Amino acid sequence: MATAREVAEKAERDDIRSRWLLSTPALLIVFLAALGPLLIVVVYSFLTPGNYGDVKWQFSTDPWVSVLFERDVFDDTLSFATAYLSIFWRSVSLSLATTLLTLILGFPTAYFIATRPDHRRDIWLFLITIPFWTNLLIRTFAMQQVLRNDGIVNSVLQLLGITDHPVQLMYTNFAVLAGMVYVFLPLMVLPLYASMEKIDFRLVEAGYDLYATRFQVLRRIIIPLVTPGIVAGSILVFIPSLGAYVTPRVLGGGTNLMIGNLIELQFGQGRNWPLGAALSITLMAIVMMALLFYVRNTTRSDGAHG
């Protein structure tokens, strides 16, 4: 006759088995919808490009070599692919600049909302989320109307007498940066606000009572308390800006490409699917490193508060 312990262990095994059976459809969907396409991209990155797009089923590591190097057409020697490296550098630098600028603009915005009376915060949050109601492409075209030669910025500059002729803002790195800051700013404000609304502002008052300056209160009280929001907002801005496609395409033209545009070019006009796949995996690796940085910092922050 089975003991109570054996009965409990059997019930636990049955419970685990039933959970796995219930999870099987969801796991299959995740595998087919996420891991399946990713596996195809990985396989394509080790194949040979076809003559008119597609791939030839011949193993090759040239796509991965081409990510960083290019072969000389005469002596077949390798040298750094300066064009691709410049695109990678532009993508990372613009993404970091976008993250920094959204933090600079989003921090006081979130602090302002968090310090409003409770019945008014929802109104301000509603205003922050309004841009999400509009398609990204439409918002980017709206930014184009602001930055073009006869747009709002140049009209104001000429009206004030600062310039005599339109300043070329479109199709520059500045235009791409301004567009991405505009697009991704709400993604920074919302996590910052979520952290700031939890602050016990009596700590801020205590800091002032102890004769701390505003900068000291900001540096030693507010910023440490909202660090999780800063890290979360930075990740939410950095990752999509790194793979941005629409904004660089519309505001940067064909001369200020980012990684997303380069990948699309390889699958489209370049007809080099293996190289496009290798670039895609490289982009995903950069994103994974950013996520690992976020997880590590979040874990440290939770451990410190614990």
Wavefront OBJ file of the C-alpha trace (Angstrom):
o trace
v 0.000 0.000 0.000
v 1.421 3.401 -1.077
v 2.487 5.767 1.621
v 1.290 9.363 1.855
v 4.683 10.581 0.605
v 4.544 8.391 -2.482
v 1.025 9.561 -3.213
v 2.128 13.178 -2.918
v 5.125 12.598 -5.217
v 2.913 10.875 -7.794
v 0.421 13.737 -7.661
v 3.251 16.229 -8.137
v 4.583 14.290 -11.159
v 1.108 14.144 -12.653
v 0.692 17.861 -12.088
v 4.019 18.628 -13.821
v 3.120 16.325 -16.710
v -0.264 17.979 -17.167
v 1.334 21.421 -17.142
v 3.757 20.416 -19.878
v 0.909 18.946 -21.932
v -1.105 22.149 -21.555
v 1.951 24.224 -22.487
v 2.770 22.172 -25.595
v 0.587 24.195 -28.049
v 2.072 27.482 -26.827
v 5.621 26.084 -27.024
v 4.993 24.880 -30.578
v 3.711 28.327 -31.569
v 6.771 29.990 -30.005
v 9.082 27.580 -31.810
v 7.387 27.921 -35.200
v 6.823 31.694 -34.997
v 10.086 32.778 -33.338
v 12.768 30.108 -33.261
v 11.856 28.692 -36.674
v 12.478 31.903 -38.659
v 15.564 32.630 -36.560
v 16.943 29.190 -37.388
v 16.339 29.841 -41.089
v 18.257 33.139 -40.857
v 21.166 31.396 -39.108
v 21.281 28.685 -41.798
v 21.113 31.267 -44.602
v 24.074 33.133 -43.090
v 26.293 30.113 -43.843
v 25.217 29.649 -47.468
v 26.260 31.108 -50.824
v 24.232 33.918 -52.426
v 22.266 33.055 -55.549
v 22.637 34.832 -58.845
v 19.250 36.565 -58.661
v 18.584 36.600 -54.949
v 17.762 33.553 -52.845
v 20.633 31.248 -51.825
v 22.668 28.351 -53.135
v 22.843 25.420 -50.780
v 26.630 25.489 -50.563
v 28.300 26.008 -47.207
v 30.304 29.238 -46.967
v 31.643 31.483 -44.241
v 32.096 34.420 -46.626
v 28.934 36.193 -45.380
v 30.363 36.391 -41.868
v 33.758 37.463 -43.178
v 32.029 40.174 -45.240
v 30.443 41.674 -42.126
v 33.816 43.098 -41.085
v 36.102 42.542 -44.084
v 36.082 42.915 -47.856
v 38.164 41.101 -50.454
v 40.314 42.908 -52.972
v 39.141 42.152 -56.524
v 42.726 41.799 -57.775
v 44.771 39.869 -55.189
v 41.917 38.524 -52.978
v 43.428 40.045 -49.822
v 41.232 41.029 -46.897
v 40.827 44.541 -45.552
v 38.365 46.111 -43.166
v 34.990 46.877 -44.768
v 35.039 50.560 -43.920
v 31.599 51.154 -45.442
v 29.902 48.572 -43.235
v 31.915 49.553 -40.164
v 30.934 53.197 -40.642
v 27.272 52.151 -40.811
v 27.670 50.113 -37.635
v 29.387 53.039 -35.926
v 26.703 55.458 -37.112
v 23.966 53.140 -35.844
v 25.513 52.654 -32.408
v 26.502 56.311 -31.977
v 23.105 57.646 -33.071
v 21.345 55.115 -30.837
v 23.468 56.133 -27.839
v 22.899 59.820 -28.608
v 19.160 59.188 -28.932
v 19.148 57.396 -25.573
v 21.076 60.234 -23.905
v 18.900 63.006 -25.355
v 15.646 61.224 -24.509
v 16.954 60.785 -20.955
v 17.844 64.476 -20.706
v 14.416 65.495 -22.003
v 12.431 62.699 -20.395
v 13.796 62.982 -16.844
v 12.416 66.466 -16.069
v 9.210 65.592 -17.939
v 8.633 62.500 -15.820
v 9.563 64.394 -12.651
v 7.075 67.129 -13.525
v 4.280 64.587 -14.028
v 5.155 62.672 -10.855
v 4.974 65.840 -8.762
v 1.535 66.874 -10.039
v -1.613 66.191 -7.998
v -2.994 62.693 -8.485
v -6.068 63.839 -10.412
v -3.897 65.641 -12.987
v -1.289 62.967 -13.649
v -3.572 60.932 -15.890
v -4.072 63.962 -18.138
v -0.335 64.458 -18.579
v 0.230 60.742 -19.207
v -2.571 60.844 -21.746
v -0.786 63.663 -23.578
v 2.496 61.712 -23.528
v 0.874 58.650 -25.124
v -0.973 60.547 -27.885
v 1.888 60.082 -30.429
v 1.438 56.305 -30.161
v -1.988 56.728 -31.723
v -0.362 57.763 -34.994
v 1.543 55.491 -37.356
v 5.334 55.745 -37.145
v 5.613 56.588 -40.842
v 3.173 59.502 -40.501
v 5.077 60.863 -37.487
v 8.325 60.630 -39.443
v 6.826 62.488 -42.398
v 5.594 65.141 -39.953
v 9.164 65.541 -38.733
v 10.227 65.901 -42.344
v 7.901 68.874 -42.711
v 9.594 70.463 -39.698
v 13.168 69.986 -40.923
v 12.952 70.508 -44.685
v 14.356 73.644 -46.334
v 11.006 75.456 -46.270
v 9.934 73.854 -43.006
v 9.217 75.325 -39.604
v 12.812 75.374 -38.311
v 14.274 77.153 -41.321
v 11.339 79.553 -41.505
v 11.865 80.583 -37.873
v 15.638 80.942 -38.346
v 15.162 83.211 -41.348
v 12.361 85.168 -39.651
v 14.657 85.910 -36.702
v 17.454 86.919 -39.051
v 19.793 84.167 -37.839
v 20.300 82.835 -41.386
v 19.853 84.355 -44.818
v 19.156 81.082 -46.599
v 17.769 77.675 -45.603
v 20.100 75.446 -43.591
v 20.411 71.896 -44.915
v 18.922 69.827 -42.111
v 17.289 67.035 -44.082
v 19.271 63.958 -45.093
v 21.838 64.444 -42.343
v 22.716 62.602 -39.146
v 21.106 65.478 -37.247
v 17.777 64.850 -38.994
v 17.929 61.136 -38.162
v 18.812 61.912 -34.539
v 16.038 64.492 -34.177
v 13.507 62.107 -35.699
v 14.458 59.218 -33.421
v 14.412 61.421 -30.310
v 10.909 62.556 -31.245
v 9.711 59.018 -31.950
v 11.219 57.279 -28.916
v 10.866 59.973 -26.230
v 7.636 58.499 -24.759
v 9.434 55.168 -24.276
v 11.815 56.951 -21.912
v 9.244 59.069 -20.089
v 6.912 56.232 -19.104
v 9.484 53.994 -17.272
v 10.946 57.065 -15.557
v 7.505 58.122 -14.386
v 6.755 54.591 -13.147
v 9.844 54.806 -10.917
v 9.329 58.390 -9.812
v 5.745 57.975 -8.694
v 6.962 55.451 -6.105
v 9.379 57.943 -4.524
v 8.588 59.016 -0.994
v 9.087 62.756 -1.471
v 9.502 63.160 2.270
v 13.073 61.982 1.612
v 13.536 64.942 -0.722
v 12.171 67.299 1.928
v 14.499 65.724 4.476
v 17.424 66.380 2.168
v 16.523 70.059 1.941
v 16.076 70.186 5.725
v 19.668 68.935 6.030
v 20.819 71.884 3.886
v 21.473 69.823 0.762
v 21.474 71.737 -2.512
v 19.122 70.832 -5.349
v 21.961 69.145 -7.211
v 22.891 67.089 -4.135
v 19.266 66.021 -3.649
v 19.078 65.030 -7.309
v 22.366 63.128 -7.265
v 22.126 61.410 -3.879
v 18.377 60.847 -3.440
v 16.336 61.042 -6.628
v 18.676 59.438 -9.169
v 19.509 56.357 -7.010
v 15.785 55.768 -6.436
v 14.875 55.988 -10.134
v 17.881 54.049 -11.462
v 15.689 51.052 -12.483
v 13.532 53.403 -14.542
v 16.598 54.979 -16.145
v 18.001 51.579 -17.116
v 14.632 50.302 -18.380
v 13.967 53.449 -20.389
v 17.467 53.387 -21.858
v 17.011 49.807 -23.027
v 13.543 50.546 -24.439
v 15.007 53.433 -26.450
v 18.394 51.983 -27.426
v 17.174 48.660 -28.815
v 14.517 49.936 -31.270
v 16.665 52.906 -32.305
v 19.543 50.554 -33.109
v 17.379 48.643 -35.563
v 15.422 51.658 -36.809
v 14.511 51.541 -40.492
v 11.755 54.045 -41.294
v 13.279 57.131 -39.662
v 16.761 56.815 -41.263
v 15.139 55.959 -44.572
v 12.885 59.036 -44.662
v 15.028 61.607 -42.846
v 18.488 60.321 -43.734
v 17.922 59.598 -47.399
v 20.253 57.152 -49.079
v 23.471 58.576 -47.649
v 22.908 58.083 -43.904
v 22.140 54.387 -43.647
v 21.782 52.478 -40.394
v 21.979 48.744 -39.766
v 18.299 48.183 -40.540
v 18.639 49.930 -43.905
v 21.789 47.953 -44.713
v 20.025 44.656 -43.991
v 17.070 45.642 -46.186
v 19.498 46.645 -48.946
v 21.145 43.205 -48.912
v 17.838 41.375 -49.143
v 16.582 43.798 -51.809
v 18.814 45.509 -54.328
v 22.004 43.771 -53.177
v 20.478 40.293 -53.643
v 22.894 38.933 -51.067
v 20.644 37.092 -48.638
v 23.463 35.336 -46.715
v 25.160 38.655 -45.942
v 21.821 40.158 -44.936
v 21.240 37.176 -42.638
v 24.716 37.544 -41.090
v 24.106 41.254 -40.499
v 20.747 40.417 -38.898
v 22.372 37.969 -36.479
v 25.052 40.561 -35.695
v 22.357 43.115 -34.886
v 20.573 40.580 -32.695
v 23.838 39.877 -30.856
v 24.258 43.584 -30.085
v 20.672 43.702 -28.820
v 21.253 40.629 -26.650
v 24.319 42.264 -25.082
v 22.208 45.328 -24.276
v 19.548 43.100 -22.691
v 22.158 41.235 -20.634
v 23.457 44.592 -19.415
v 19.907 45.521 -18.397
v 19.294 42.212 -16.595
v 22.620 42.413 -14.755
v 22.012 45.972 -13.583
v 18.432 45.166 -12.584
v 19.619 42.170 -10.566
v 22.263 44.262 -8.818
v 19.720 46.977 -8.052
v 17.233 44.472 -6.620
v 20.001 42.910 -4.544
v 21.072 46.278 -3.194
v 17.509 47.203 -2.218
v 17.030 43.760 -0.730
l 1 2 3 4 5 6 7 8 9 10 11 12 13 14 15 16 17 18 19 20 21 22 23 24 25 26 27 28 29 30 31 32 33 34 35 36 37 38 39 40 41 42 43 44 45 46 47 48 49 50 51 52 53 54 55 56 57 58 59 60 61 62 63 64 65 66 67 68 69 70 71 72 73 74 75 76 77 78 79 80 81 82 83 84 85 86 87 88 89 90 91 92 93 94 95 96 97 98 99 100 101 102 103 104 105 106 107 108 109 110 111 112 113 114 115 116 117 118 119 120 121 122 123 124 125 126 127 128 129 130 131 132 133 134 135 136 137 138 139 140 141 142 143 144 145 146 147 148 149 150 151 152 153 154 155 156 157 158 159 160 161 162 163 164 165 166 167 168 169 170 171 172 173 174 175 176 177 178 179 180 181 182 183 184 185 186 187 188 189 190 191 192 193 194 195 196 197 198 199 200 201 202 203 204 205 206 207 208 209 210 211 212 213 214 215 216 217 218 219 220 221 222 223 224 225 226 227 228 229 230 231 232 233 234 235 236 237 238 239 240 241 242 243 244 245 246 247 248 249 250 251 252 253 254 255 256 257 258 259 260 261 262 263 264 265 266 267 268 269 270 271 272 273 274 275 276 277 278 279 280 281 282 283 284 285 286 287 288 289 290 291 292 293 294 295 296 297 298 299 300 301 302 303 304 305 306
